[in-house]
Amino acid sequence: MSWLGDDDDLDELEEFDESRIRTRPNPKANRPRTKRRPAHDDAEVGRILGVDRGRYSVLLGEDTPDERTLTAARARELRRTPIVTGDRARVVGDRTGDEGTLARIVGIVERTSLLRRSADDTDQVERVIVANADQMLIVVAAADPEPRARLVDRYLVAALDAGIRPLLVVTKTDLADPAEFLARFEGLDLTVFTSARGQMPVDEIGAALVGHSTVFVGHSGVGKSTLVNALVPDAHRATGHVNEVTGRGRHTSSSTVSLRYTGPAGSGWVIDTPGVRSFGLGHVDPTSILAAYTELAAIAEDCPRGCTHLADAEDCALNEAAADGTLGETGTARLESLQRLLATFAG
């Protein structure tokens, strides 16, 4: 059967030429959009040192004779991807680092760790602070301002959740004895440094930084920027003072930045962050905190489903082990530190 009618002229149809069809030209003279993106095989991987109003400071050729710092913008396809200090970024474009040039970030290398916080404990939206850090140095003052143990607990929870090793520095020990405060953290695998006016343990702290990327966190006014300037003399981080009326420190560091520490034993990275007065944990899964206490996590496998592991939890295998002496003095102290951290979620 033919689709031609009796009145159709076949010869006339055969004269039809498709090349004679006129198409409307593309007014923008551009190629059609495609979801396929270039592979950027020539991209070079660098370290994000800091972020300032949509421009990223990137270190390329780290620890080579060709080491240089350049400015880059993110590619359009990464507009929904958070890029933070510490990230390892794939960079293309002008990578000379010359003044006035601008490279382009086209990808982020898989992160080894991610330190996050939320606005409060009910907020499930996470704020990414820093990527690829393997240590957290918590800075707290023995006095002026008074130490906030609960804020330190929150830092510890965030570090354990991210798989980051925590360290603690207590400053201004010439103003108050930190012994009572430090007793709160007995049983926790936590290296502690103490610092006083004219007796800052720069070499000891510096030795702990070698070979690591260490994020510095702390309440405003505790001396964190002073410590950073002592470790990295050319950092020039602004320092402030504590308000005599409110007892609160003034925010001095306004951005997160990576700084290279160089000492007698080698080098490492100091990641300085702005001082905060709160640290939400709405994004944290409490089970990740228990996992950081490996010997207690093994005992907790005998706990009933949904056990909170708090001191008042019924039939908790951890509490039973502490009661019958199985944990010993050290294990009991570690259980108390675990329960204190877990209590941050219960309250």
N, C-alpha and C positions, 0 to 999 in steps of 0.2 A: 504494500500500500504506500502511496506517495503522499506527502503533505502538500504537494502542489495541486492547485485547483485547475479546473478545465479552462479557466480564463487566463491563467498565468502563462507568461511568455518565457520559456526556458532560455532562449537566446539573450533576452534582456538581462536575466539574472546572471548569466555567465559573464556578462560584461562588467559585473560589479567588482570593484577593486578596493580591498581594505586599506591600501596605502593612501587612498584619496580621502579617508576620513580625517577630519580636523579635530584635534583634541585641545582642550583648554590648557594652556601652559600653567606650570606651577608658579604662582606669583612670587614665592620665596626662593625659588630655584634651589631647594634643598632636597636631600634624599629622604625617602620615607623613613619613619622612626623604626627602630628595631630594638628588641630586648637583648640582643647579643652585644656583649661588651668586649672591648679589646682585652687580650690576655695580659698586656703590659709585661712581657717577658724581660724587658730591659729595666724593670723597676729595681731600685736599690733600697735596702732595708735600713732604717735609722731609728734612733731613740727620740721620743717626744720629750722635750725638756720643759715645755711650758705652753700655755695657751693664753692668748691675749686678743679679745674681741674678734674671734673667728680666724685668727692667724696663729699658726703653730710653729714653734721653734723646734727644729729637728737637727739632731746630731748625726752626721753621716761619716762613714769611715772610722768608727770608734776605735781608738788605740792603734791607729795606723798612721803613717806619715801623711796620708791624704785626709786626715780628720778635719772636718769643717762643720760649721753651723749655718743653717739656712732657714728661710721663712717659707712656709707652705700653706696652701689653702686646701680644704677637702674637696674631693670630686663630688659632682652632683649626686652620683649613685650612693654616696655615703652620708647623705644629709640626715638620715634617721639613725645612723650609727654613732654612738658616743665615742669620741676620741679624747683620751685623757693623758695626763702626765704619766710617763712610764710605759706607754704603749710602744710597741715596735711596729712602725708604719712602713708601707711600701710606697716609695716616692718616685715620681717621674717628672719630666720637664726640665727646666733649668736648675741644675743641681750644683752650680758653681759656688753658690753662697755669696756672690757679688752683691754689692749694695743695689737695691732697687729691683732685684730679681725675685720671682715668685714661683716656687715649685708646686706640685700637686700631689696630694695623698690619695692613692687609688685603692688602698686596702690596708687591713690590720692583721698582723700575724697573730695566731692563736695565743691567748693569754695564759700565763702559768698561775696567776692569782688575780683577784679583783677585790679591792677593799671598797665596801659600800656602806651607806647609812641611809636612813629614811628620816622624814621630817619629825615623826613621832612613832610610838610603838603600834599605833593603829593604821599607819600609812603603809600600804604594800608597795608603793612606788619607790624604787631605790634610786639613790643618788650615787653615782660612781665617783669615787674620790681619786683613786690611783690604781694603775695596773702594774702587774709583774713585780710587785714588792715581795720580798721574802722575809722581811723583819719589820716590826713596828716598835718604835721607841716612844714610850709614853712618858711625857714630862709632867711632873706634878710638884708643887711647892709645899714645903713643910709648914709654911705660914705665909700670909700676905701675898695671895689669898689663901684661905684655909683649904687643906686638901679635901677633895670631893671623892670619897671612896666609891660611891655609886657610879660616878662618871668613869672612873678607872675600870670598874667592873664591866661597863658597857664597851669600853675600848677592848678589853680582853675578850669579850664575847665576839666582837666584830673580827678580831684577829684570828681567833680559833675557827670561826666560821669560814674565813678566807684561806685557812691553812698557812697563816703567817706566824712566825715565831715572835712572841712579845718580849720586850725588854722594858725596864722601868728606871727612870732617873728621878730622884727626889732632890730638888734644888732648895736653896735658902735654909739649909740645915743649921746654919749659925743662928737662926731666929727661933727654932723650935726643934725638939727631939722627935724624929720621925718613927721611933721604935714602936709606939702604940699603933700608929697607922700601918706600918709594915707588917705587924703581927697578923693583920687581917688577911694577908696573902700567903701565909705559911702553908706549905703543902702544894703550892702551885709551882710548876717548873718555870721560874721567872728569875732572870738575872737582874740584880738591883745595883744601881750606882747611886752614890750620894754626892752632893755638891754644895759647897758653901762659898761665901764671898772670899775671893782670893785663893780658893782651893777647888777649882773646877777640874775634875779628872779627865781632861781632854785626851790624853794619851790612852787611858784605859777604855774610854768610850770609842775613840777612834779605832783601836785594835778590833773592837767588836763589829765595826762597819766594813772592814776590809773584805772584799769579795762579795758584798751583799748590796741589795737595794733596800734601804731602810727608810720607811715613812715616819716622820716625826709628827706626833699629835699631842695636843694638850690644851687645857683651859687658857684663856687669855690672861696674860700677866704672870705666868709661872716661870718665865725666863727661857722659853723655847727659842725665840729668835736670838737671844744672847748666846745660847749654846751653839746654835747653828753658825753664828758669826765667828765663834771661837774655833770651831772645827773647820770652817771654810772661810778664811780671812777675807777673801774677795767677794763674799756673798752679799754684804751690805744690806742685810735684812733689817728693816726698821724695828726699833725696840720702843716699848712704851712703859707705862707705870700703872699702878693699881689705884683706883679711886678710893680716897680715904673714907668717903661717906658710904658708898655701896659695897666696898670690898671687892669690886669687880675689876678685872683687867680690861684695858682698851685694846680692841682689835688693831693689830699693826700689819701683819702679813695679810694681804688681800687676795693672793692667788697661790696656787700650788705650783711649785717649781722644783726641778731636779738640779742638784749641784754636786759636782765631783769632789769627793773627799780624797786627799792625798796625804799619807802619813808614812812613818818609817817602815811599816810592815807591808805597805801596798796602798791600793786605792779602792774606793767603793762609791756608792751613790747615796746622797742625802736628799730625801724628798720632803721639803718643808711644806706644811699645810697651814691655812688660816686657823687661828684659835677658835674654838667652838664652846658654847655653854650647854649644848644638849647634843645627844647622839642617839637617834632613834634606831630601833632594832626590829622594825616591822617586817623586814625582808628575811630575817634569820630563821632558820629551822632549828629548834632546840636540840634535835637529835645530833646535829653536827657538833654541838658543844660536848655532849657525852662522848662522842667518837674521839675527841682530843684526849680523853682520859682512858687510854687503851686498857689498862688493867681493870678499871671500874666498869668499862663497857662490857668486858667479858663476863663479869659477875651479873650485870644488869640483864643479860640474856635470859635469866631465870625469873625476871620480874613479870608480873601479870601484864597483859596487853593494856596500853594506855597509861601505864604507871608514870607519874610525874617525877619520881625519884627525889622528891622533897622530903624534909625531915618528918612530916606528918603523913607521908604516903603509906597506906595499908599494904601489908604483904610485900613491901619493897625488899628485894634481895640485898640491896646495898645497905639499907638500914639494919637489916638482920645481921649482915656480916660485921657491921660496926658494933652492934650490941653484943655479939658473942666473941668479940676480940679477933676475928679472922683477919680483919684489915690491918691491925696493928696501929701504932701511934701515927706513923707517916700516912698510911692509907686512910685513916680516919680524918686527918687534917686535909687530905686531898678531897675526900668526900664533902667535907664542910665547904671547901672552896667551890666545888662543883655545884652544890646546892645553892650557894649564894648567887652564883651566876645564873642558874636556872630560875631563881626567884625573880630575876629581872623581868621575866616573861609573865610570871604569875601575878605581879603587882601592876 
